[in-house]
Amino acid sequence: MKDPKRRTGFAGAGELVLHAKAAMRHLDEVCNASAQGDKAAARKALRRAISELDVARAMFRAGAE
């Protein structure tokens, strides 16, 4: 039985957060580029955001196991 007072976590959680925040910055770039009508810049920023989220997801899966 798990102790309810014990907090669970995993090594690398801070790095996961950094990747998620980077993805948020790229999504802001997507919004700005879209507002300016720059489709190429929006696509580029979206690809970067997806890449950052993929890294964060992989880290989460590895850390949660």
MMTF fields as JSON, N, C-alpha, C and O atoms, coordinates in Angstrom:
{
  "mmtfVersion": "1.0.0",
  "mmtfProducer": "UNKNOWN",
  "numBonds": 259,
  "numAtoms": 260,
  "numGroups": 65,
  "numChains": 1,
  "numModels": 1,
  "chainsPerModel": [1],
  "groupsPerChain": [65],
  "chainIdList": ["A"],
  "bondAtomList": [4, 2, 8, 6, 12, 10, 16, 14, 20, 18, 24, 22, 28, 26, 32, 30, 36, 34, 40, 38, 44, 42, 48, 46, 52, 50, 56, 54, 60, 58, 64, 62, 68, 66, 72, 70, 76, 74, 80, 78, 84, 82, 88, 86, 92, 90, 96, 94, 100, 98, 104, 102, 108, 106, 112, 110, 116, 114, 120, 118, 124, 122, 128, 126, 132, 130, 136, 134, 140, 138, 144, 142, 148, 146, 152, 150, 156, 154, 160, 158, 164, 162, 168, 166, 172, 170, 176, 174, 180, 178, 184, 182, 188, 186, 192, 190, 196, 194, 200, 198, 204, 202, 208, 206, 212, 210, 216, 214, 220, 218, 224, 222, 228, 226, 232, 230, 236, 234, 240, 238, 244, 242, 248, 246, 252, 250, 256, 254],
  "bondOrderList": [1, 1, 1, 1, 1, 1, 1, 1, 1, 1, 1, 1, 1, 1, 1, 1, 1, 1, 1, 1, 1, 1, 1, 1, 1, 1, 1, 1, 1, 1, 1, 1, 1, 1, 1, 1, 1, 1, 1, 1, 1, 1, 1, 1, 1, 1, 1, 1, 1, 1, 1, 1, 1, 1, 1, 1, 1, 1, 1, 1, 1, 1, 1, 1],
  "groupList": [{"groupName": "MET", "atomNameList": ["N", "CA", "C", "O"], "elementList": ["N", "C", "C", "O"], "formalChargeList": [0, 0, 0, 0], "bondAtomList": [1, 0, 2, 1, 3, 2], "bondOrderList": [1, 1, 2], "singleLetterCode": "M", "chemCompType": "L-PEPTIDE LINKING"}, {"groupName": "LYS", "atomNameList": ["N", "CA", "C", "O"], "elementList": ["N", "C", "C", "O"], "formalChargeList": [0, 0, 0, 0], "bondAtomList": [1, 0, 2, 1, 3, 2], "bondOrderList": [1, 1, 2], "singleLetterCode": "K", "chemCompType": "L-PEPTIDE LINKING"}, {"groupName": "ASP", "atomNameList": ["N", "CA", "C", "O"], "elementList": ["N", "C", "C", "O"], "formalChargeList": [0, 0, 0, 0], "bondAtomList": [1, 0, 2, 1, 3, 2], "bondOrderList": [1, 1, 2], "singleLetterCode": "D", "chemCompType": "L-PEPTIDE LINKING"}, {"groupName": "PRO", "atomNameList": ["N", "CA", "C", "O"], "elementList": ["N", "C", "C", "O"], "formalChargeList": [0, 0, 0, 0], "bondAtomList": [1, 0, 2, 1, 3, 2], "bondOrderList": [1, 1, 2], "singleLetterCode": "P", "chemCompType": "L-PEPTIDE LINKING"}, {"groupName": "ARG", "atomNameList": ["N", "CA", "C", "O"], "elementList": ["N", "C", "C", "O"], "formalChargeList": [0, 0, 0, 0], "bondAtomList": [1, 0, 2, 1, 3, 2], "bondOrderList": [1, 1, 2], "singleLetterCode": "R", "chemCompType": "L-PEPTIDE LINKING"}, {"groupName": "THR", "atomNameList": ["N", "CA", "C", "O"], "elementList": ["N", "C", "C", "O"], "formalChargeList": [0, 0, 0, 0], "bondAtomList": [1, 0, 2, 1, 3, 2], "bondOrderList": [1, 1, 2], "singleLetterCode": "T", "chemCompType": "L-PEPTIDE LINKING"}, {"groupName": "GLY", "atomNameList": ["N", "CA", "C", "O"], "elementList": ["N", "C", "C", "O"], "formalChargeList": [0, 0, 0, 0], "bondAtomList": [1, 0, 2, 1, 3, 2], "bondOrderList": [1, 1, 2], "singleLetterCode": "G", "chemCompType": "PEPTIDE LINKING"}, {"groupName": "PHE", "atomNameList": ["N", "CA", "C", "O"], "elementList": ["N", "C", "C", "O"], "formalChargeList": [0, 0, 0, 0], "bondAtomList": [1, 0, 2, 1, 3, 2], "bondOrderList": [1, 1, 2], "singleLetterCode": "F", "chemCompType": "L-PEPTIDE LINKING"}, {"groupName": "ALA", "atomNameList": ["N", "CA", "C", "O"], "elementList": ["N", "C", "C", "O"], "formalChargeList": [0, 0, 0, 0], "bondAtomList": [1, 0, 2, 1, 3, 2], "bondOrderList": [1, 1, 2], "singleLetterCode": "A", "chemCompType": "L-PEPTIDE LINKING"}, {"groupName": "GLU", "atomNameList": ["N", "CA", "C", "O"], "elementList": ["N", "C", "C", "O"], "formalChargeList": [0, 0, 0, 0], "bondAtomList": [1, 0, 2, 1, 3, 2], "bondOrderList": [1, 1, 2], "singleLetterCode": "E", "chemCompType": "L-PEPTIDE LINKING"}, {"groupName": "LEU", "atomNameList": ["N", "CA", "C", "O"], "elementList": ["N", "C", "C", "O"], "formalChargeList": [0, 0, 0, 0], "bondAtomList": [1, 0, 2, 1, 3, 2], "bondOrderList": [1, 1, 2], "singleLetterCode": "L", "chemCompType": "L-PEPTIDE LINKING"}, {"groupName": "VAL", "atomNameList": ["N", "CA", "C", "O"], "elementList": ["N", "C", "C", "O"], "formalChargeList": [0, 0, 0, 0], "bondAtomList": [1, 0, 2, 1, 3, 2], "bondOrderList": [1, 1, 2], "singleLetterCode": "V", "chemCompType": "L-PEPTIDE LINKING"}, {"groupName": "HIS", "atomNameList": ["N", "CA", "C", "O"], "elementList": ["N", "C", "C", "O"], "formalChargeList": [0, 0, 0, 0], "bondAtomList": [1, 0, 2, 1, 3, 2], "bondOrderList": [1, 1, 2], "singleLetterCode": "H", "chemCompType": "L-PEPTIDE LINKING"}, {"groupName": "CYS", "atomNameList": ["N", "CA", "C", "O"], "elementList": ["N", "C", "C", "O"], "formalChargeList": [0, 0, 0, 0], "bondAtomList": [1, 0, 2, 1, 3, 2], "bondOrderList": [1, 1, 2], "singleLetterCode": "C", "chemCompType": "L-PEPTIDE LINKING"}, {"groupName": "ASN", "atomNameList": ["N", "CA", "C", "O"], "elementList": ["N", "C", "C", "O"], "formalChargeList": [0, 0, 0, 0], "bondAtomList": [1, 0, 2, 1, 3, 2], "bondOrderList": [1, 1, 2], "singleLetterCode": "N", "chemCompType": "L-PEPTIDE LINKING"}, {"groupName": "SER", "atomNameList": ["N", "CA", "C", "O"], "elementList": ["N", "C", "C", "O"], "formalChargeList": [0, 0, 0, 0], "bondAtomList": [1, 0, 2, 1, 3, 2], "bondOrderList": [1, 1, 2], "singleLetterCode": "S", "chemCompType": "L-PEPTIDE LINKING"}, {"groupName": "GLN", "atomNameList": ["N", "CA", "C", "O"], "elementList": ["N", "C", "C", "O"], "formalChargeList": [0, 0, 0, 0], "bondAtomList": [1, 0, 2, 1, 3, 2], "bondOrderList": [1, 1, 2], "singleLetterCode": "Q", "chemCompType": "L-PEPTIDE LINKING"}, {"groupName": "ILE", "atomNameList": ["N", "CA", "C", "O"], "elementList": ["N", "C", "C", "O"], "formalChargeList": [0, 0, 0, 0], "bondAtomList": [1, 0, 2, 1, 3, 2], "bondOrderList": [1, 1, 2], "singleLetterCode": "I", "chemCompType": "L-PEPTIDE LINKING"}],
  "groupTypeList": [0, 1, 2, 3, 1, 4, 4, 5, 6, 7, 8, 6, 8, 6, 9, 10, 11, 10, 12, 8, 1, 8, 8, 0, 4, 12, 10, 2, 9, 11, 13, 14, 8, 15, 8, 16, 6, 2, 1, 8, 8, 8, 4, 1, 8, 10, 4, 4, 8, 17, 15, 9, 10, 2, 11, 8, 4, 8, 0, 7, 4, 8, 6, 8, 9],
  "groupIdList": [1, 2, 3, 4, 5, 6, 7, 8, 9, 10, 11, 12, 13, 14, 15, 16, 17, 18, 19, 20, 21, 22, 23, 24, 25, 26, 27, 28, 29, 30, 31, 32, 33, 34, 35, 36, 37, 38, 39, 40, 41, 42, 43, 44, 45, 46, 47, 48, 49, 50, 51, 52, 53, 54, 55, 56, 57, 58, 59, 60, 61, 62, 63, 64, 65],
  "secStructList": [7, 7, 7, 6, 6, 7, 7, 7, 7, 7, 6, 6, 2, 2, 2, 2, 2, 2, 2, 2, 2, 2, 2, 2, 2, 2, 2, 2, 2, 2, 2, 2, 2, 2, 2, 6, 6, 7, 2, 2, 2, 2, 2, 2, 2, 2, 2, 2, 2, 2, 2, 2, 2, 2, 2, 2, 2, 2, 2, 2, 2, 2, 2, 2, 7],
  "xCoordList": [0.842, 0.0, 0.89, 1.898, 0.516, 1.306, 1.025, -0.105, 2.061, 1.941, 1.351, 1.962, 0.184, -0.453, 0.327, 0.124, 1.217, 2.003, 3.245, 3.859, 3.6, 4.802, 4.506, 3.586, 5.295, 5.148, 5.98, 7.125, 5.398, 6.154, 6.665, 6.043, 7.753, 8.354, 9.363, 9.505, 10.056, 11.094, 12.2, 11.987, 13.366, 14.512, 14.264, 13.775, 14.594, 14.402, 13.112, 12.824, 12.334, 11.07, 11.307, 10.53, 12.361, 12.69, 13.013, 12.612, 13.739, 14.078, 12.828, 12.7, 11.916, 10.656, 9.891, 9.329, 9.874, 9.19, 9.841, 9.145, 11.157, 11.853, 11.456, 11.289, 11.307, 10.883, 9.443, 9.12, 8.601, 7.213, 7.137, 6.348, 7.947, 7.965, 8.511, 8.044, 9.5, 10.024, 8.935, 8.813, 8.147, 7.038, 6.03, 5.481, 5.785, 4.862, 5.383, 4.613, 6.689, 7.269, 7.11, 6.811, 7.315, 7.153, 5.686, 5.409, 4.774, 3.359, 3.003, 2.158, 3.638, 3.454, 3.96, 3.36, 5.08, 5.606, 4.628, 4.467, 3.97, 2.957, 1.845, 1.418, 1.379, 0.304, 0.725, -0.023, 1.925, 2.411, 2.585, 2.193, 3.171, 3.376, 2.046, 1.894, 1.094, -0.232, -0.924, -1.566, -0.785, -1.403, -0.807, -1.481, 0.471, 1.144, 0.987, 1.437, 0.359, 0.145, 1.371, 1.431, 2.344, 3.575, 3.414, 3.731, 2.912, 2.606, 3.867, 3.844, 4.942, 6.18, 6.739, 7.161, 6.742, 7.246, 6.341, 6.822, 5.034, 4.095, 4.342, 4.345, 4.545, 4.817, 6.111, 6.172, 7.136, 8.437, 8.33, 8.856, 7.653, 7.484, 6.632, 6.891, 5.625, 4.774, 5.567, 5.406, 6.417, 7.266, 8.19, 8.405, 8.73, 9.596, 8.814, 9.308, 7.594, 6.768, 6.455, 6.534, 6.105, 5.8, 7.025, 6.911, 8.183, 9.425, 9.688, 10.043, 9.515, 9.733, 8.748, 9.127, 7.504, 6.506, 6.786, 6.535, 7.298, 7.68, 8.791, 8.767, 9.764, 10.863, 10.314, 10.674, 9.454, 8.869, 8.052, 8.112, 7.3, 6.488, 7.38, 7.098, 8.454, 9.365, 10.021, 10.185, 10.393, 10.989, 9.983, 10.337, 8.741, 7.713, 7.492, 7.396, 7.414, 7.223, 8.381, 8.176, 9.591, 10.765, 10.805, 11.174, 10.432, 10.47, 9.343, 9.494, 8.222, 7.055, 7.159, 6.457, 8.019, 8.142, 8.905, 9.086],
  "yCoordList": [-1.175, 0.0, 1.243, 1.293, 2.23, 3.447, 4.393, 4.503, 5.063, 6.057, 7.33, 7.898, 7.807, 8.984, 10.28, 11.249, 10.305, 11.512, 11.595, 12.654, 10.492, 10.452, 11.01, 10.56, 11.99, 12.572, 11.765, 11.414, 11.477, 10.763, 11.753, 12.786, 11.445, 12.284, 11.466, 10.268, 12.095, 11.375, 12.336, 13.537, 11.779, 12.578, 13.08, 12.338, 14.309, 14.863, 15.64, 16.143, 15.751, 16.474, 17.946, 18.55, 18.509, 19.908, 20.113, 21.109, 19.166, 19.252, 19.089, 19.732, 18.229, 18.054, 19.378, 19.743, 20.081, 21.371, 22.378, 23.166, 22.355, 23.26, 23.005, 23.947, 21.739, 21.412, 21.877, 22.373, 21.713, 22.159, 23.685, 24.201, 24.394, 25.858, 26.314, 27.304, 25.591, 25.913, 25.72, 26.516, 24.664, 24.423, 25.566, 25.971, 26.081, 27.206, 28.438, 29.159, 28.684, 29.827, 29.671, 30.633, 28.441, 28.196, 28.374, 28.859, 27.983, 28.178, 29.659, 30.074, 30.455, 31.91, 32.443, 33.339, 31.875, 32.261, 31.901, 32.651, 30.742, 30.327, 31.363, 31.773, 31.783, 32.782, 34.091, 34.675, 34.546, 35.809, 35.728, 36.642, 34.636, 34.469, 34.369, 34.905, 33.691, 33.559, 34.916, 35.238, 35.697, 37.025, 37.926, 38.81, 37.691, 38.49, 37.89, 38.477, 36.735, 36.083, 35.364, 35.06, 35.089, 34.407, 32.904, 32.37, 32.248, 30.825, 29.976, 29.016, 30.32, 29.543, 29.607, 28.59, 30.787, 30.942, 30.206, 29.621, 30.239, 29.536, 28.031, 27.365, 27.504, 26.065, 25.683, 24.671, 26.492, 26.226, 26.216, 25.319, 27.211, 27.286, 26.128, 25.597, 25.739, 24.62, 23.32, 22.51, 23.113, 21.907, 21.89, 20.837, 23.041, 23.118, 22.799, 22.089, 23.326, 23.062, 21.573, 20.992, 20.968, 19.533, 18.731, 17.768, 19.123, 18.431, 18.523, 17.53, 19.702, 19.879, 19.024, 18.414, 18.981, 18.18, 16.689, 15.927, 16.265, 14.862, 14.477, 13.397, 15.365, 15.11, 15.037, 14.139, 15.969, 15.982, 14.716, 14.14, 14.29, 13.073, 11.855, 11.014, 11.759, 10.638, 10.638, 9.585, 11.823, 11.915, 11.51, 10.845, 11.911, 11.572, 10.058, 9.465, 9.456, 7.997, 7.272, 6.329, 7.716, 7.081, 7.308, 6.407, 8.497, 8.803, 8.195, 7.937, 7.961, 7.429, 5.922, 5.363, 5.281, 3.812, 3.391, 2.194],
  "zCoordList": [0.0, 0.0, 0.0, 0.705, -0.784, -0.892, 0.267, 0.742, 0.707, 1.762, 1.159, 0.254, 1.624, 1.022, 1.231, 0.499, 2.225, 2.492, 1.609, 1.487, 1.008, 0.178, -1.204, -1.888, -1.6, -2.935, -3.903, -3.619, -5.039, -6.049, -7.074, -7.322, -7.641, -8.662, -9.414, -9.173, -10.312, -11.024, -11.411, -11.576, -11.549, -11.956, -13.369, -14.22, -13.612, -14.945, -15.097, -16.183, -14.043, -14.133, -14.47, -15.209, -13.938, -14.232, -15.698, -16.299, -16.269, -17.69, -18.56, -19.602, -18.123, -18.837, -18.88, -19.913, -17.77, -17.697, -18.644, -19.285, -18.733, -19.645, -21.097, -21.873, -21.461, -22.827, -23.076, -24.155, -22.08, -22.222, -22.356, -23.148, -21.595, -21.692, -23.04, -23.601, -23.557, -24.889, -25.935, -26.866, -25.781, -26.702, -26.634, -27.659, -25.444, -25.297, -26.019, -26.654, -25.926, -26.633, -28.146, -28.854, -28.629, -30.062, -30.492, -31.589, -29.633, -29.952, -29.988, -30.781, -29.139, -29.208, -30.544, -31.138, -31.008, -32.316, -33.425, -34.387, -33.287, -34.271, -34.317, -35.396, -33.16, -33.092, -33.738, -34.522, -33.407, -33.967, -35.474, -36.199, -35.943, -37.38, -38.11, -39.208, -37.511, -38.125, -38.211, -39.211, -37.158, -37.146, -38.219, -38.748, -38.534, -39.553, -40.945, -41.929, -41.031, -42.318, -42.853, -44.044, -42.004, -42.421, -42.199, -41.136, -43.238, -43.154, -42.941, -42.171, -43.608, -43.482, -42.063, -41.514, -41.478, -40.107, -39.114, -38.143, -39.362, -38.484, -38.528, -37.492, -39.723, -39.862, -39.158, -38.46, -39.344, -38.738, -37.214, -36.555, -36.662, -35.208, -34.696, -33.616, -35.463, -35.055, -35.038, -34.126, -36.031, -36.046, -34.826, -34.225, -34.464, -33.279, -32.004, -31.127, -31.907, -30.725, -30.617, -29.535, -31.732, -31.736, -31.315, -30.556, -31.803, -31.45, -29.949, -29.313, -29.396, -27.948, -27.145, -26.146, -27.576, -26.863, -27.001, -26.067, -28.146, -28.317, -27.356, -26.766, -27.203, -26.26, -24.834, -24.074, -24.478, -23.132, -22.882, -21.796, -23.871, -23.724, -23.519, -22.666, -24.296, -24.16, -22.776, -22.16, -22.296, -20.967, -19.894, -18.92, -20.074, -19.09, -19.038, -17.964, -20.215, -20.249, -19.578, -18.814, -19.867, -19.272, -17.76, -17.008, -17.318, -15.896, -15.104, -13.91, -15.739, -15.04, -14.822, -13.98, -15.566, -15.447, -14.271, -14.047]
}
